[in-house]
Amino acid sequence: MTEIGTPLADVVGAKIADTLKSEFGMLVVEDLLRHYPRRYEQRGALTDMNSLSIGDHVTIQAEVKKFTNLKNKSKPGSRQEVIISDGTGQLTLMFFNQHWREKEFAVGTRGLFSGQVSLFNGKRQLTHPEYETLATDAEVNADDYAAAMLPVYPATKKMQTWTIQRCIDKVLTDLTELDEPLPADVVAKYSLCGLREALVLIHQPTSIEDIDRAKDRLKWDEALALQVVLAQQRVEEESWPSIPRLEKPDGLLAAFDAALPFTLTAGQREVADTISAEMADGHAMHRLLQGEVGSGKTVVAVRAMLTVVDSGGQAALLAPTEVLAQQHYRAIRNLLGPLAERGTLGSHDEGTGVTLLMGSLSTAARRQALLDITTGQAGIVIGTHALIQDKVEFYDLGLVVIDEQHRFGVEQRASLVAKAGSDRRPHVLVMTATPIPRTVAMTAFGALDISTLTELPAGRSPITTHVVLAAEKPAHLDRAWERVNEEVAKGHQAYIVVPRIASQEDKPDDGRRPAIALEDLEPQLTVGPLSALRVGTLHGQMDSADKDDVMQRFKNGPTDPNGLDVLIATTVIEVGVDVPNATMMVIMDADRFGMSQLHQLRGRVGRGSAPGLCLLVSEAPQFSPARERLAAVASTNDGFELAALDLEQRKEGDILGRNQSGVHTSLRLVSVLKDEELLDLARAEADLIVSSDPTLKTHSALERAVAAMVNQDRAEFVKKT
């Protein structure tokens, strides 16, 4: 009998087992059985070829319509073209010097064909595809044949879907009964089938009902294991001691509030009050603050920092890039004014020091920054990854603020939190301007309490977005450059965003031209349509001092003889860059960016009193998914709506990735967007289980399922974030 932990080599042979390991990381039988079909083909139905995209590695079912044996004109040999169809579209199979395949591809032959979709002479094709012809109606009962469900697995060139299917069939033939990771009362309560039955049904279904029944059960396995991890983390956090940080009457925070030149929105005030109450407690706050670009998260964070400083502690803000760290440093010093000049002439009695720590600082500046941090002279510390280095010692770290958290790994966040000392934990405020749908936030950040700022402060201007089809309507791109000149003539400034720094010599595998590079576009524009303007460039590989100089010249703009009218940049400007005078953005090859990223980028304009304009330049073909994404971005400024659409296209694996959640295997069946009810139910069940059995001593099978989900190298994640 085959058990769930049996090495694959013992069942499928050493050669296939080695390939399964190298291609998918599979080691034991359970790894193979949890490799679920991505879809099912019904033999009587043909595949929709219109859904195929260039560059995709696909497995399709189709019928041979034509076989042509052609001699090469320019070199010896021949090529074989096989036209296959699904009834609505056609695809070409291309072989070279294999004329004998004519016998296998008789007109009317139906088969499964697997390969990477490429484009040749304007037609989609598979070159030297793997294939398996399907039995003819004469060999089997026609009704049974047409109704049979064919599982199509995530596959690679070295391991085809039909090989995976044969391996799974072999395993299932001799599989023992399995220990149930789900408690018996959960199985009964929700009328779920057993684990062994679910695995058989999902791999060898005879109907859609079989598939649905299997998924209902297997989704519960994933959802409960995930929610148990998060429930354990919540229990762990509740035991962490933390020093209460109280607001001080007539202190630094009060002086800051009195000097603010604007009134907090109702949303900002509500979140600020919540944070204040949580930091006054004896347990560490763990809160996610999300909000649209310009919703005022920084002001809320500064108020929390000042509360900690008023109580004698320090606050550290961790930013992912030096550009963003410098922006935060300037913005916070500007917000604080004299309050940020403690110890200097004319400073406020309740002031504090604000220190910037980055890897590019000079030795003397770095030494002074470290001294200010260690002595407590710096109440507010802003920095990049340099903050988490061993040499950085805080006087009394009471609050950690992490900006754009998705850019940091688990260990990096944990390293900064640990600097508060082993006997206590700092309060943690995680911020993101990338809107996250509720179910995603609940799953990816299940141990964090979540606050959302939905209002925009007064004075923010609307942003209009249009798609510019550069290939189809080149005159529209010419008009875009005219608009840049017009905006500058009005006294405003513009961004131009590109996906790459340097030219790409090799043609991408997806058949598209190489992405537009900054080093190619800049000379074209400066000697062409933008020759009369002052143009600068900015990218992540520049020296820190040069980056800072360029950003400062762009911020100064028309008021500086050395200022810049136009900034050509990579996505280094995606977050944190605040130039209110910038009113226009042109994003080149916009189809190379995700929807949420495009939304973040365009948030750099319209930050002042003048309305913003964003142009999405693209050569994506008509009716392509890329064009649909761009149309969606142009149709709404609602970041949460775009985030949901973006997630549907990218799938949850990109959000529940290793760097974010510690989850080793992304959710395979559960959709955090579509399975909200299931995740809520699983969370409730997980809380009940963990409250009575925190270490799962009496739930051994569930404990193994949790261990399989959590990356063992990062298991301490549940104790550190």
N, C-alpha and C positions, 0 to 999 in steps of 0.2 A: 504494500500500500504506500502511496505517496503522501507525505505530510507537507504542511505549509512551509516548513523550514528546510525541506530537502534541497541540497545544492542542485542547481539546474543541470550541471554536467552529469549527474546521476540519472537524469530522466531523458534529456534530449541529446546527450553526447557532448564531448568536450569541445568540438569544433564550433557547433552552433552556440553552445553556452558561452564560449569566448566572444563570439560576435555579439550576442545579446548583452554581454557585459560592456564591451567597448562602445556599442552604439547607444545603449540605454541605461547602463549602470546596473543591470539586473544581476542578482547573485543567487537568489533562492526562488522556489516555486511561487511564493506569494508575490514577489516582484513581477513575475510574468502574469499572474492572474489579475493583478491590479493594473495591468496595461490594457485599459478598456478600449473597445472599438470607438473610433471617432465618428463613424456613421455606419449605416447599413445600406446595402444595395439589395433590391428585390429583383431577382433574375428577369422577371417580366417587364421591368421598367428600366429605361436607359438614363444615363447620367446627364445632368444639365451642363452642357459644355460652355454655355454663356457665362457661367460663374467662375471660369478658370482665369487666373491672373498670371501675367508673365513673371517667371521666376519661381512660381509655386511648384513644389514637389507633390504630384497628385497621383491618385489611383482612380481610374475611371472605368466604367463599364460601357462598352459601345459595340457597334456592329460594323464589319468591314463592308465598304461600299465600292472600293476600287483598288486594284493593285497595278502599279506601273513600274516596269524595269527600264531604267534609263542609262545610257552610256554617258560618261563624263566627256565634256568637250575639250577641256584644257589639260587634262591629265589622264593617265590610264585608269581603267577600272569602271565601275558602274555604281549606281545608287538605286535604291528601291524606295518608292513612295507608296505608302498605304494610306488611303483615305478612310477614316472611320467617322461615324456619325451617331448622334444620339436622337436624331429625328428633328432637331431644331438648329443644330450647328454642325460644323465639321472640324476635324483636327487631322493633321498629317503625322504619320509615323515615318521617320526617316532612318534607313539603314544604308550601309555602304558595303559593296562587294559581297552581298548575301542574296544572290538571285534565287537560291534554293528556298527562300522563305515563301515563295509564291504558293507552294503546296499547303503551307500552314494558314495562309491568309486568303482563302477562297472567299469570293463575295458571299455575304450572308453569315460568315463566321462571327460569333459573338465571343467576347473575351474581356478580361481585366487587363488594363494597360497602365504601367506605372513609370513615371519619369518626371523630369523637370521641364516645365513649359517654357519654350523659347520662341523668339520671333525671327522668321526668315522670309525676306521678300514680302513683308506685310502679312504673313500667315503664321498662325500659331502651330507649333509642332513639338513632338517628342522625338529626340534623337536617340537611336538605339535603346528604346524602352525595354524594361522587363515586362513580361506578359505571361498570361496563362489563359488559354482558350477554355471556354466553358462547354460542358457536354451538350450534345444536340438533343432535340426533342425525341429523337428515335431511341436514345439510350436510356431515357428515364420517363416516368409518367409526366405528361405535359403539365397537368395541373399542379402536381407537387413541385415540379421544376420551377414553374413561374412564381410559385408562392414562397419558395425558400428564401431565407434571409441570409445575405452574405455579409459578414462583419468586415469592415475596412479599418485597419489599425493604423495608428501613427507609425510610419515606416521610414526607412532610409534606403539608399541605393544598395547597401550591403545586406540589408535585412528587409525583405519584401513582406507585404501584408499577408500573403498566402502562406509564407513560411512561418510567420508568427501564429497564424491560425492553426496550422498543423501541430505546432509545439503545444499550444493550449489544449487542443483536442486530446493530445496524448496525455497531458497532465490530468485533465478532468476524468479520463477513463478510469484512473486508479486512485482518485483522491479520497482520503479519509474524511470522516466528519471533522468539523473544525470547531475550535473553541470560539464562543461568541463574545466579541468585544462589547456588544450592546447588552446592558442588563436585561434580564428576562422581563421585568415589568415594563421596560420601554418597548421591547418587541411586541408584547401583548397589547399595550396601551395604544399603539399606533398601527396595529394589524400588519406587522412587517413579516416578511418571509425570513427563513434562516439564511445564514451566510453562505453555506455551500450551495443551496438552491439558487440564491441570487447570482453567484458566480457562474453557475451553469446557464442560467437564463440570459445573462448579459452576453455571454460568449457563444451560446448555441440557441438563440431564440427561434421560435417557430411563428411568432406573431408580434405585432406592436405591443400588445398587452403584456407579453413576456418581458419585453424591454422595459416598459414602464414599471412593472412590478419589481424588477431587479434594481432599477435606478432609485426607486423609492427607498429601498433598503440600503443600498450602497452609499447613497447621499447621507443617510443618517450616520454611517460609519465615519465619514469625513467630517460632517458638521459637529458631531459630538466630540471627536478627538480634538478638533481645533478649539472648541469652546472649553474643553477641560483644561487645555494649556493656558488659556486666558483666565479661567476661573482660578487656577492655581496661582497665577501671577497676581491676581487681585488679593487673594488671601495672604500671599507673601507680603505684599505692599502694606496691607493693613497692620502688619506687625512692625513695620519700620518706624523707629522713633525719629522725630524731627523737632528742631527748636521752633516754637511759635514765633512768627514774625508779625508784630502788631503795628498798626498805624500810630504815629506819634502826633498828638495835637500840637499845632504850631510848628511842626517839623518840616523836613525837606519836601515831603509829598504835599503838604498844605501850601507851602510856598510855590511849588510847581503849579498846582491847580489854580492858585490865585493869579499866576502870571500867564496862564494859557491864553492866547489871543482868540480862541474859539471855544465853543461849547461842545462837550462830548455828546455824541448821539445817544439816544435811549439804549441802543444795543451795546455801545461801548460802556455806558454806565452800569448796565446790568451785569456784563461780564466782569468788569472791574470789581463790583461788589462781591461777586461769587469768588473771585480769586482772593480778595482780601479776607473773606471769611475762612476759606480753606487754608490759607497760610497762617492764620491765627490758631489753627488747630495743632495738636501735638503729633499729628501724622503727616507724612510728606504728601504735598499736593502733586498729582500727576494729571495735567490737563492739556488737551489738544485745542488750540485756538485756530480756527480756520475762517477765512473770509476772502472775499473778492479783492483783487488788486485795488489798493487805495481805500480799503474799508476802515483803516485806522488801527490795525493790529499793533503797530509800533508804539503808539501812544499808550495803549493798554499795557503793553509789556514794560514800558518805562515807568508807569505808575507802580507796577508790581516790584520793579527793581528798587525804586525809591522807598517803598515800604520796608524792604529788607535792609536798606542802608540806614533808615531811621531806627531800626532795631539793633544796629551795630554790626550787621553782616555785610556780605558782598554778593553781587550778582554778576554772573558771567553770561555773555551772549556769544554763542558759537555760530559762525556763518560759514557757508561752504566755499566761498571764494574770497580772494583778497579784495576784489572790486566791491563785493557786497559788504565785506567787513568795513572797508573804508567809508562806504556810503552810510552804514549804520553809525559809525563813529562821528561823522560830520552831522548827520541828522539828529543824533541824540545830544551832541554838544549844542547844536543850534536850538533844540527844544528847551534844554536846561538853561542856556545863556549863562549868567553870572553864577548859577547854582553849580556849574561844572568846573569852577575855578577855585576850589578850596585851597587856601594857603597863598593866594596871589592877591595883589593890591586891588581893591574894589570888589572882591568876591563876596558872596553872601555868607552870613554867619552860619547858615545851615547847609553849606555847599558840600560837594564831594568831588573826588578826583575821578576822571574818566580816562582809562588807559587802553591803548590799542596794541595788541600783540600779534605779529605775523612773522612768518619765516623769513621774509625779505628785509626785515629791519636791520639796521647797522648794529654792530656789536655793542656800541655804547647805548643806543636807543633800546636795544633788547635788554641789556643789563639793568637799565633804569626801570623799564616796564616790569621786569621780574621783581625788582626791589619794591616797587609800589604795590604789587600784588601781594607779596609776602608780608609786608608791614601793615597792610590794610589802608594805605594812603589812597589806593584806587578802590572806591566803593563799587564802581561799575567797570567791568573788564570786557572788552570786545575783541574777538579774535577769530582766527581760522583754526585749522588742525593744530597749530602751534600751541594752543591752550592745553591740549591733552598730553603734552610731552612730560616726561618724568621731572624735569627741572622746575616745572611750574608748581608752586606751592601757595595755596590761598591762606589768608589770615583767618577767614571765617566764611566759607562758601555757603550761602543760604538759599540761593536761587540759581538754577540753570535754565537759560532760555535758548532753545534750539530753533534756528530759523531755517525754513525749507528743509524740514527733517528728512525728506526722502533722499537727500543727497549724502546722508551719513549712514555708515554701517552701525550695527548693534554695538560692536566693541568700542567704537569711537564715542558714542553717546555714553556708554557705561564708564569709560575711562574718566570722562569729565565729572560725572556724578560721583564717582568714587573719591574725588579730591576733597569732598566735604569731610572725610574721615570715616573710619570703620564703625564708629559708635553712633552715627546718625546719618540721615539722608537729607540732601537739599530738596527744596521744592523744585518741581520741574514743569516748565511751560514750553510746550512744543507748538511751533507756529508753521502754518503753511498757507500760501496764497493759491495753491492748486486746489480748487474745489473738489471735495470728496463726497460722493453720495453717502447717505446715512448708513446703508448696509455695508458699504466698503469700510467706512470709518469704524463701524462696530466690529468688523472682522479683523481688519488690519491693525486697529488700535484698541482692541477690546478691553485692555486694562487701563485705558485712559478715559477720563471724563471729557466730554466734548462740548465746546462752545462754538457757536457760529455767528459771525458778524455779517448781516445781510444788507444793512444800510450803507450807503456811500455818504461821506461827509459833504456838507454844503460846499459848492464851488467846483465840484467835479463836473467835467463836460462830457457830453455824449461822444461816442466813437462810431463812425460809419465805416463799414468794411465792404470792399468789393473784390471780386475775383477778376484778374487780368489774364486773359488767355494769350500768352505771348506767341505761341506758334500759329494759332488760328487767326489772331487779329494783332499783328505786330504794331499796327498804328496805335493800338491802345497802350502798348508799352512805351512808345514814344511820348504819348500823352502823359504817362505817369511821370516821366522825367521833367516834362514841362510843369506839372503840378508841383514838383519839388522846388523848381525855380520860383514859382509863384508864391509858395509858402515862405521861402526865404526872403523874397521881396517884401512880404508883409511884416518881416521882422521875426519870423518864427524859424524853427529848425526841424531837421528830419533825420530819421534813422533809415539805414538800408541794411537788412539782415541777410546773411548768406549761410548755407549749411556747412561749408568747408573753409579751411584756411588756405590749403595748398591744392594745386591741380592734382587730379587723379589720372594717372597715365593709363591704367588698365580700365577697359570697359566693364561696367558692372555686369554681374551674371544675369540680371533681370532684363537685359536688352536695352535699357534706357541709356541715354548719354550720361557721362559723368556729371556729378552735381557741380553747380556753379561755385567757383572758389573765390575767396576774397582777393588773392593775389592776381587773379585774372580780371575780375570785375573793376577793381579800383583804377587801373590805368585806362580802361575803356571809358569809364565815366569822367575821369578828370581831364582827359583830352577830348572828350565828346560832349554829351548833353549837360554835364555839370562843370564844365571848364571854367565858368565864371564864379564858381562858389569855392568856399574854403572847406576842403574835405579831409577828414582824418580817418584812421583805421584803428580798430580795437579787437584783440583776440586773446585767448587764454595763454598763448605761448610767449607773449611779450614780457619784458622785464617789468617788475612791479612798479618801479618809478615811472617808466614810460606809460604804463596803463593809467596810473594816477594822473600824470600830466595831461594825457589825452582827454580823460574824463573831466578834468577841471577846465580845460579849454572849451570843451563842449558845453559844460554847465554855464560858463561865462558867456559863451555865444556872442551876440552882437555887441555886448558892452566891452569886449576885450579886443584890442587890435590883433592879438594872436588867437582869438577865439575861433571856433569851428561852426560852420553852418550845417554840415552834414557829417554823420558818423556812420561809416561802413563797418559792421561788426558781425561777429558770430553770436551764438546764443549766450555769450558771457554777460549780455545785458538783460537776460531773461527776467531776473529778479533783482529787486532792490535799487535799481537805477532810477533816480527821480530828477528829471529835468522838466519842470513845468512849462518851459517855453517850447518844447518839442511837440509839434502838432501832427506830424505825418510819419508814417512808417511804410516802407516797401519791403516785403519779404520775398526774396527770390527763391525759386524752387520750393514754394510753400507746401507742395504735396509731400515733401520729404520730412515734414514735421507732423507730430501728433496734434490733435485738436486742442487738448489742454495746453500744450506748449505754445501753439499759435495764440491762444487766448491770453496766456501770460505775456507773450511778447507785445501784443498790441496794447496791453495795459500800460506800456511805457509812454503812450501818447494820451492826449486829452486830460493831462494831470493839472492843467492850469485853467484859465478862464475861457480859452479858445477851444472850439470843438476839435476832435481828433479824426484823422483819416488813416485807414490801414488798407493797403493794396496787397492782395495775395497773388503773386505772379506764378503761373504754372504752365507747363506744357503737357500735363496729364491728359490722356485721351478721354474723349466724350464717353459718358456712361460708366466710367471706371469708379471703383470705390474711392480713389483719391479725390476725384472731382466731387463726389458726394460729400466727403469730409469738408472740403473747402466751402461748398455751398452751405453746409450746416453752420460753419464758423461765421460766414457772412450774414446768416439769417438771424442770429441772436447774439446778445451780449451777456446772456445768462451762463455763467461759468459752470454752474451745477448741472444744467441741462447738457452742456457740451461734455462735461466729465463723464456723465452716464453714457452718452453716445460713444465717446472715445473708449471707454472701458468695454463696451459691447464688442467693439472691433478688435481691441488688443487682447482681450480676455484677462481673467484675474491673475494669471501667472505673472504678469508684469508688475502688479501691485503687491501681490503676496509673495514677492521674491525673497531670496535669502537675505539680502542686505536689509530688508525692511522688517520682516516679521520673524525670522528664524525658522520659517517653515521650509523644510528640505524639499518636499515634493509639493508643487502647487496643487490647488484644488482641481481635481480631474472632472468631477461631475457636478459639484455644487457651484452655482452661480451666485455670487454675492449680490448681484443686482436682482435676479429673478427669484431667488429662494429666501426672501426676507422672512417669511413666516417660519420656514424650517429652521433658520438660524436663531430666531427668537425662541422657538420651542427647545432647540438643542442647548441654548444658553441657560434656560431655566432648569433643564435636566442636569446640566453640568454643575450648576451651582448647588443643587441638591446632593449630587454625588460627592463633590469636593468638600462641602461643608461637613459631611459625616466621615469622609475618608480622604483627607488631603493628599496622601501619598499613594492612593489607589492600592493599598495592601490587599484589600478584599476584591479587587477588580483586576486580576492579573492580565487577562486578555485585553482589556481596555488599556492597561498600562503599556502593553507591548504596542498597541495601535498608536498611542500617543508618542511613544519613543520612535516609532517608524516615521511619524510626521515631523518631529522636531529634529533639526540638524544636530547631531550629537556634538560636533565641534563647537556649536554655539548654544548648547543646552543652558548655559548660565544666563542666556538672554532673559529667561523668565524671572530671574532674580535681579537683573541689572537695569532694564529699561525704565 
